[in-house]
Amino acid sequence: MRSLLAGITPEDTSAALNMSLGEPQHQVPSFVTDILHDQRASYNKYPPVQGTEAWQQAVSGWLIRRNGLSAGMVGSENLVPLNGSREGLFSIGLVAIGRQKNGQIPLVLSPNPFYQPYAGAAQSAGAETLYFSGDAALDGMPDYASLPEDVLRRTALAFICNPSNPEGGLASRDYLAQMVGLARKYDFTLVGDECYSEIYDDKPPVGLLDVCAELVRRGLGNSDNPFQNVVVFNSLSKRSNLAGLRSGFMAGDPDIVRETLRMRTYGGAPLPLPVQAASAAAWNDEAHVEANRALYRRKFDLAERYLGGKFDFTRPAGGFCLWLKVGDGEKACRELWRAAGIKCLPGVYLARPDADGHNVGMPYIRLVLVHDEKLLEPALEKIAITL
Ligand SMILES: Cc1ncc(COP(=O)(O)O)c(C=O)c1O
């Protein structure tokens, strides 16, 4: 990014804004910082890797409410506290990928464009990655079910990002159920990266755990292990504007959870006790999340007002990114920086080229709607004029 913009001096900085970094700028909930302060005496203690009881109860309670699960369906055996979801999305590769899968080099399935730790998970475990562009007929989700048998038999791990980043699409219930079925049939770990799940426009994204529970109700799952082969990741970074707290979790299949906790016992950093206490309070509160969502909706309105009808604009169904088709993403980024001091990310940086060398991200730029309206509106106006 630095080299892309090197040597270019913005001509006008009246609407300058960094719209390249997905770091929420809304307010940190004050009750969270109060708890961090009040609990400071416990910084002298080593925290439990599996989380305190209060943390476990808060997260399992939230997962049960959010996914419409029956009471008791999520407990400590289903949960791993994480220092944000990124580290878990990376290290899941070390747990879920063996040296071989059915006698061959294991394979990881990833959407394309994708969140970079998915590639790290595969590489660190010696697996190969198959990148899959979104399918319009599947709300932009990757059609892993279309893969041939021999490829699926080699698959050790598959990622689904829902809402998708950067496109902002939502996976349907049927699609998710099909992916769960595939994971079980071919015995691979299905990962749901749900870190944008609480930022949506009119319809809450369906969670993978919800779908697993539904499969059991329909007699299609294993009632002894409803989340078999499935784990989801979520965090307070986007939901609660707490990216710097580094607090998230993995939840799902107890076998995968057990292995992950075992690994973390040797090499993981547990969440400090004040962080666990503050996180528990954040998961127990929805008022600040609703207020946060309302702010994003107003910004979706603004984006639609200035960019609607241009660059294949779609109002994000979930998440806070705009994925604009501008022709040549790198050129557009340089142009926005030169004309207005606005930083965005070329789509090509978020995707991998296919076998023919074609990168699906090339024509796009990604803009994040993380700043408040006062900063955002002039920048959006400038983008509409400049590109
Ligand atoms: C798609 C996606 N997944 C996961 C994360 C990880 O967030 P965190 O580690 O803050 O929970 C991010 C952060 O930007 C993201 O964009």
The ligand as a Gaussian input file, in Angstrom:
#p B3LYP/6-31G(d) Opt

LIG

0 1
 C      -13.283000     -11.253000       7.841000
 C      -12.611000     -11.032000       9.145000
 N      -12.538000     -12.049000      10.004000
 C      -11.935000     -11.921000      11.194000
 C      -11.358000     -10.719000      11.569000
 C      -10.622000     -10.691000      12.882000
 O      -11.002000      -9.756000      13.771000
 P      -10.535000      -9.832000      15.281000
 O       -9.224000     -10.581000      15.339000
 O      -10.378000      -8.434000      15.677000
 O      -11.603000     -10.579000      16.002000
 C      -11.402000      -9.619000      10.708000
 C      -10.783000      -8.341000      11.078000
 O      -10.690000      -7.399000      10.365000
 C      -12.054000      -9.777000       9.461000
 O      -12.142000      -8.772000       8.599000

